[in-house]
Amino acid sequence: MKIELVATLKRQATKILAELHDSKEPVLITEHGKPSAYLVDVDDYEMMQNRMEILDGIAKGEAAILENRVYTHAQAKAKMNK
C-alpha cells in the first residue's frame, strides 16, 4: 500500500489519482504522521460496499436463526400471500 502525506496530496493530487487508477492500490493519507484517510478506486469502493451489504444480510440472517425468528416454507408462503 502506498502512503502519502496530506501535503503531498494537496500538491500532487492529479498525479496521485492517476497512479491510483493505474495500480488500483489504495493510498493511505497521513496527517502529522498519523493515518487520516484512504484513497481507493471508485470501482473498488463500490465493490466493497456491495460486499458489506451482503455480509450484513448474512449476519442478520444468522442472528434471526439464533433468536429462533424463522419460518417454515409453508409459513413464509402464507405470510407472503397476505
C-alpha positions as CSV (number, residue, x, y, z in Angstrom):
1,M,0.0,0.0,0.0
2,K,1.2,3.4,-0.9
3,I,1.5,6.1,1.9
4,E,1.3,9.8,1.1
5,L,1.4,12.9,3.3
6,V,-1.7,15.1,3.1
7,A,0.6,18.0,2.0
8,T,1.8,15.8,-1.0
9,L,-1.8,15.1,-1.9
10,K,-2.6,18.8,-1.9
11,R,0.4,19.4,-4.3
12,Q,0.2,16.4,-6.5
13,A,-3.5,15.3,-6.4
14,T,-3.7,14.7,-10.2
15,K,-0.5,12.5,-10.2
16,I,-1.6,10.5,-7.1
17,L,-5.1,9.9,-8.6
18,A,-3.6,8.8,-11.9
19,E,-1.3,6.3,-10.1
20,L,-4.3,5.1,-8.1
21,H,-6.3,4.4,-11.2
22,D,-3.4,2.6,-12.9
23,S,-2.3,0.5,-9.9
24,K,-5.7,0.1,-8.2
25,E,-3.6,0.1,-5.0
26,P,-5.2,2.1,-2.1
27,V,-3.3,5.2,-0.8
28,L,-3.1,5.9,2.9
29,I,-3.1,9.6,3.6
30,T,-1.3,10.7,6.8
31,E,-1.5,13.9,8.7
32,H,1.1,14.8,11.3
33,G,2.4,11.2,11.0
34,K,-0.9,9.6,11.7
35,P,-3.3,7.8,9.4
36,S,-6.1,10.1,8.3
37,A,-7.8,8.6,5.2
38,Y,-7.6,6.1,2.5
39,L,-8.0,6.9,-1.2
40,V,-9.4,4.0,-3.2
41,D,-10.5,3.5,-6.7
42,V,-14.3,4.1,-7.2
43,D,-14.9,0.6,-8.6
44,D,-13.1,-1.0,-5.7
45,Y,-15.0,1.2,-3.2
46,E,-18.4,0.2,-4.7
47,M,-17.4,-3.5,-4.7
48,M,-16.5,-3.2,-1.0
49,Q,-19.8,-1.5,-0.3
50,N,-21.7,-4.3,-2.1
51,R,-19.8,-7.0,-0.1
52,M,-20.6,-5.2,3.1
53,E,-24.3,-5.3,2.3
54,I,-24.1,-9.0,1.6
55,L,-22.2,-9.7,4.8
56,D,-24.7,-7.5,6.8
57,G,-27.6,-9.6,5.3
58,I,-25.8,-12.8,6.3
59,A,-25.2,-11.5,9.9
60,K,-28.9,-10.5,10.2
61,G,-29.9,-14.0,9.0
62,E,-27.6,-15.7,11.5
63,A,-29.0,-13.5,14.3
64,A,-32.5,-14.4,13.3
65,I,-31.7,-18.1,13.4
66,L,-30.0,-17.8,16.8
67,E,-33.1,-15.9,18.1
68,N,-35.4,-18.5,16.6
69,R,-37.1,-15.9,14.4
70,V,-37.5,-18.3,11.5
71,Y,-40.4,-19.6,9.4
72,T,-41.1,-22.8,7.7
73,H,-41.6,-22.7,3.9
74,A,-45.3,-23.0,4.4
75,Q,-45.4,-20.3,7.0
76,A,-43.4,-17.9,4.8
77,K,-45.6,-18.7,1.8
78,A,-48.8,-18.0,3.8
79,K,-47.3,-14.8,5.1
80,M,-46.3,-13.6,1.6
81,N,-49.8,-14.3,0.3
82,K,-51.4,-11.9,2.8
